[in-house]
Amino acid sequence: MEKGYTPQESAPPYPGPPANYGGGMPQPGMYPSPPPAGYQGGPPFAPVTSVPTTTVTHMVVTPGLQDVPGQTMCPHCQQTVVTQTEYTSGLMTWLICGGLFIIGCICCSCIPFCVDGCKDVEHHCPNCQRVIYIYKRIK
């Protein structure tokens, strides 16, 4: 043990920031600024006499209709419907047919016209029977 050290003594306190004991300026932002001369109280701004109007525009976005019937709003009759689908020959059907013909499978070149997975899909409204969307296999 060192000379003059006793276990009951504790370390001196950490100095910390300097204290402001009545001498000096208060820290900035501590007190609100005084009101301007001639201020009578009340709201600091003039009252609003008119309220601006806002125009809301509704946009109908066709959801990602693909090769199965889906629920959407018909842009023609404005009804929420589940679409009816019809398969039609499209670009993918003809490309597969041509590819099979070129490689020599002339007998098999008509198969893509019998497979729904190769065709485009037309989505029709069941109410007004108009085409809502065409899902193309290749764009």
C-alpha positions as CSV (number, residue, x, y, z in Angstrom):
1,M,0.0,0.0,0.0
2,E,1.1,3.5,-0.7
3,K,1.8,5.9,2.0
4,G,-1.2,8.3,2.7
5,Y,-3.8,6.2,0.8
6,T,-6.7,4.7,2.7
7,P,-9.4,2.5,1.1
8,Q,-12.2,4.8,2.3
9,E,-11.0,7.7,0.1
10,S,-12.6,8.0,-3.3
11,A,-11.2,9.5,-6.5
12,P,-11.8,13.3,-7.0
13,P,-14.9,14.2,-9.1
14,Y,-14.6,14.6,-12.8
15,P,-14.4,18.3,-13.6
16,G,-17.2,18.4,-16.3
17,P,-18.2,21.7,-18.1
18,P,-17.6,25.0,-16.5
19,A,-20.5,26.2,-14.4
20,N,-22.2,29.6,-15.1
21,Y,-22.6,31.0,-11.6
22,G,-24.3,34.3,-12.2
23,G,-21.5,35.8,-14.3
24,G,-21.7,35.8,-18.0
25,M,-24.4,35.3,-20.7
26,P,-27.0,32.6,-20.8
27,Q,-26.6,29.9,-23.5
28,P,-28.1,30.8,-26.9
29,G,-31.6,29.4,-27.5
30,M,-32.3,29.1,-23.8
31,Y,-34.9,31.9,-23.6
32,P,-37.4,33.0,-26.3
33,S,-36.7,36.2,-28.0
34,P,-38.8,39.2,-26.8
35,P,-41.8,40.2,-28.9
36,P,-41.4,43.1,-31.4
37,A,-42.4,46.6,-30.3
38,G,-46.2,47.2,-30.6
39,Y,-47.1,43.5,-30.4
40,Q,-50.6,43.1,-28.9
41,G,-50.7,39.3,-28.7
42,G,-52.7,36.8,-30.8
43,P,-51.7,34.9,-33.8
44,P,-48.4,36.0,-35.4
45,F,-49.9,35.8,-39.0
46,A,-53.0,37.3,-40.6
47,P,-56.0,34.9,-40.7
48,V,-56.5,32.9,-43.9
49,T,-59.6,34.1,-45.7
50,S,-59.9,31.5,-48.4
51,V,-58.9,27.8,-48.4
52,P,-57.3,26.5,-51.6
53,T,-59.1,23.7,-53.3
54,T,-57.4,20.4,-54.3
55,T,-58.5,18.4,-57.4
56,V,-58.2,14.7,-57.1
57,T,-57.8,12.7,-60.3
58,H,-58.6,9.0,-60.2
59,M,-56.5,6.8,-62.5
60,V,-57.6,3.2,-63.3
61,V,-54.6,1.0,-63.6
62,T,-55.1,-2.5,-65.0
63,P,-53.5,-5.0,-62.7
64,G,-51.0,-7.6,-63.9
65,L,-53.5,-9.8,-65.8
66,Q,-51.8,-12.8,-67.2
67,D,-52.9,-16.1,-68.5
68,V,-55.6,-16.8,-65.9
69,P,-58.9,-14.8,-65.2
70,G,-58.4,-11.9,-62.8
71,Q,-60.5,-9.4,-61.0
72,T,-60.3,-5.8,-62.4
73,M,-62.5,-2.8,-63.2
74,C,-63.8,-2.7,-66.7
75,P,-62.9,0.7,-68.3
76,H,-65.9,0.5,-70.5
77,C,-68.8,-0.3,-68.2
78,Q,-67.1,0.8,-64.9
79,Q,-67.9,-2.5,-63.1
80,T,-65.6,-4.6,-61.0
81,V,-65.5,-8.0,-62.8
82,V,-63.6,-11.3,-63.0
83,T,-62.5,-11.4,-66.6
84,Q,-63.3,-14.2,-69.1
85,T,-60.2,-15.4,-71.0
86,E,-59.8,-16.4,-74.7
87,Y,-56.6,-17.8,-76.2
88,T,-55.5,-16.5,-79.6
89,S,-52.4,-17.2,-81.7
90,G,-49.7,-14.6,-81.3
91,L,-46.1,-14.0,-82.0
92,M,-44.8,-16.8,-79.8
93,T,-47.1,-19.3,-81.4
94,W,-45.8,-18.4,-84.9
95,L,-42.1,-18.3,-83.8
96,I,-42.3,-21.8,-82.3
97,C,-44.1,-23.1,-85.4
98,G,-41.4,-21.6,-87.7
99,G,-38.6,-22.9,-85.5
100,L,-40.0,-26.5,-85.6
101,F,-40.4,-26.1,-89.4
102,I,-36.8,-25.0,-89.9
103,I,-35.3,-27.8,-87.8
104,G,-37.2,-30.3,-89.8
105,C,-40.2,-31.2,-87.6
106,I,-42.7,-30.3,-90.3
107,C,-45.3,-32.7,-88.8
108,C,-44.9,-31.1,-85.3
109,S,-45.0,-27.5,-86.5
110,C,-48.8,-27.2,-85.9
111,I,-48.6,-28.3,-82.2
112,P,-48.1,-24.7,-80.9
113,F,-51.5,-23.8,-82.3
114,C,-53.0,-26.5,-80.0
115,V,-51.2,-25.6,-76.8
116,D,-52.7,-22.7,-74.8
117,G,-49.3,-22.0,-73.1
118,C,-48.0,-20.7,-76.4
119,K,-50.9,-18.4,-77.2
120,D,-51.7,-14.8,-76.2
121,V,-54.6,-14.3,-73.8
122,E,-57.5,-11.8,-74.3
123,H,-59.3,-10.8,-71.2
124,H,-63.0,-9.9,-71.8
125,C,-65.6,-8.2,-69.6
126,P,-68.4,-10.7,-68.8
127,N,-70.9,-7.7,-68.7
128,C,-70.2,-5.8,-71.9
129,Q,-68.1,-8.5,-73.7
130,R,-65.5,-6.0,-74.7
131,V,-61.7,-6.6,-74.5
132,I,-60.1,-5.3,-71.3
133,Y,-56.5,-6.4,-71.8
134,I,-54.4,-8.6,-74.0
135,Y,-51.6,-10.6,-72.4
136,K,-48.9,-11.1,-75.0
137,R,-46.4,-13.9,-74.4
138,I,-43.7,-12.0,-76.4
139,K,-43.9,-8.3,-76.8
